[in-house]
Amino acid sequence: MVEVVTAHLRAVSMKASPQGQDATNTNRVHVDEAAQGELAAQVCHGEHYTDYSKKMSSYCQEQLGGRNRKAILKQWEGKTLDMSTVAAQKEKLCTQLLQECPAREPKKGSMGRCEACMESFQTLDFMLRRDSATIQLQGVADPLALAKKKKKRADGFASPLHVEMRLE
């Protein structure tokens, strides 16, 4: 949700000032009361959420369309809309404000191979679970196969192609 809202607000900001940035050389946006009401529908049921599960889009609608809307949107007020700030926004919004994600202490030193592997697969598992069961990826043939032997691969939910795309 944080990534999609940031991208949406950035697009709104770019539309408001087509030359790009304000006097402080950053993209910023102010969302008034009328636009706040439409934001949940635009974001949670927009093109970015088409591949997410119903649970993900309904959570987005519940948060952005409900009583937490003003507190959530206040997190972007006066902030830059660079995608590089998304991780910090997630920490502040998901962990501190909404208390949906557990707080995690940053590890001291380097991560071992086993921990790195476990973290990677936990992230992959989350990415697969958040996708819609009706997701249809573009039926892609194996690009490395010889021209006459190209076979269309399964491209639905939890197919090898789906896992491969999320793994990337």
C-alpha positions in Angstrom: 0.0 0.0 0.0 2.8 2.4 0.8 4.5 1.9 -2.6 1.2 2.3 -4.5 0.2 5.5 -2.5 3.7 7.0 -3.0 3.5 6.3 -6.8 -0.1 7.7 -6.9 0.8 10.9 -5.1 3.9 11.3 -7.2 1.7 11.1 -10.3 -0.7 13.6 -8.8 2.2 15.9 -8.0 3.6 15.6 -11.5 0.2 16.5 -13.0 -0.1 19.5 -10.7 3.3 20.8 -11.7 4.2 19.4 -15.1 7.6 21.1 -15.1 8.4 18.5 -12.4 9.5 19.9 -9.1 8.7 22.7 -6.7 11.1 25.4 -5.4 12.8 23.0 -3.0 13.5 20.7 -6.0 11.2 17.9 -4.8 7.9 16.5 -5.8 5.2 17.3 -3.2 1.5 17.1 -3.1 -1.3 18.3 -0.8 -4.4 16.1 -0.7 -7.6 18.0 0.2 -10.7 16.5 1.7 -12.5 15.9 -1.6 -9.4 14.1 -3.1 -9.0 12.1 0.1 -12.4 10.5 -0.4 -11.5 9.4 -3.9 -8.0 8.3 -3.1 -9.1 4.9 -1.7 -11.0 4.0 -4.8 -8.3 5.2 -7.1 -5.5 3.4 -5.3 -7.1 0.3 -3.9 -9.1 -0.6 -7.0 -6.7 0.9 -9.5 -4.4 -0.7 -12.0 -1.7 -1.3 -9.4 -4.0 -3.5 -7.3 -5.4 -5.7 -10.1 -2.9 -8.5 -9.5 -3.3 -8.4 -5.7 -5.6 -10.7 -3.8 -9.0 -9.5 -2.6 -7.7 -9.5 1.0 -5.0 -7.0 0.0 -7.3 -4.6 -1.8 -10.0 -4.8 0.9 -7.3 -4.0 3.6 -6.2 -1.1 1.5 -9.8 0.1 1.2 -10.4 -0.4 4.9 -7.3 1.7 5.8 -7.5 4.5 3.2 -11.3 4.7 3.2 -11.8 4.4 6.9 -11.0 6.2 10.1 -7.2 5.8 9.7 -7.2 7.7 6.4 -6.2 11.1 7.7 -3.4 9.7 9.9 -2.1 7.6 7.0 -2.1 10.5 4.5 -0.5 12.8 7.0 2.6 10.6 6.8 3.2 11.9 3.2 2.5 15.6 4.1 5.4 17.7 3.3 7.6 14.7 2.5 9.4 14.0 -0.8 7.8 11.5 -3.0 10.9 9.6 -4.1 10.7 5.8 -4.2 13.9 5.8 -2.1 11.9 6.9 0.9 9.4 4.0 0.7 11.3 1.7 3.2 11.3 4.4 5.9 7.6 5.2 5.1 6.8 1.5 5.6 8.6 1.4 8.9 6.8 4.4 10.2 3.4 3.6 8.8 3.1 -0.2 9.1 5.2 -0.7 12.3 4.7 2.4 14.3 1.3 3.9 13.3 -0.8 0.9 12.2 1.1 -1.7 14.2 0.6 -4.3 11.6 4.2 -5.4 11.1 6.4 -6.4 14.1 9.3 -4.1 14.9 12.6 -5.7 13.9 16.0 -4.7 15.3 18.6 -4.2 12.6 21.2 -6.9 12.7 24.7 -6.1 13.8 27.3 -7.4 11.5 26.8 -9.5 8.4 24.0 -12.0 7.8 24.9 -15.7 7.5 24.0 -17.7 4.4 21.3 -19.6 6.2 19.6 -16.4 7.4 19.9 -14.7 4.0 18.3 -17.7 2.4 15.5 -17.8 5.0 14.8 -14.0 4.6 14.7 -14.4 0.8 12.2 -17.3 0.9 10.0 -15.5 3.5 9.9 -12.5 1.2 9.1 -14.7 -1.8 6.3 -16.4 0.2 4.8 -13.1 1.1 4.9 -11.8 -2.5 3.2 -15.0 -3.8 0.5 -14.9 -1.0 -0.4 -11.3 -1.7 -1.1 -12.0 -5.4 -4.6 -12.8 -6.6 -5.5 -16.4 -7.2 -6.8 -15.3 -10.6 -3.6 -13.6 -11.7 -2.8 -14.2 -15.3 0.7 -13.4 -16.4 1.6 -13.0 -20.0 1.9 -16.5 -21.5 5.6 -16.5 -22.3 7.4 -19.2 -24.2 10.8 -20.3 -23.0 13.1 -17.7 -24.7 16.1 -20.1 -24.7 14.3 -22.9 -26.5 14.9 -23.4 -30.2 12.3 -21.7 -32.4 10.4 -24.8 -33.4 10.4 -26.3 -29.9 9.0 -23.3 -28.1 6.2 -24.4 -25.7 3.8 -22.0 -24.0 4.3 -22.2 -20.2 1.7 -22.2 -17.5 1.1 -18.6 -16.5 -1.4 -18.6 -13.7 -1.2 -18.3 -9.9 1.6 -20.4 -8.3 2.8 -21.5 -11.8 6.5 -21.8 -12.4 6.4 -18.5 -14.3 4.6 -16.8 -11.4 7.2 -17.9 -9.0 10.0 -17.1 -11.3 8.7 -13.5 -11.9 8.3 -12.9 -8.1 11.7 -14.4 -7.5 13.3 -11.9 -9.8 
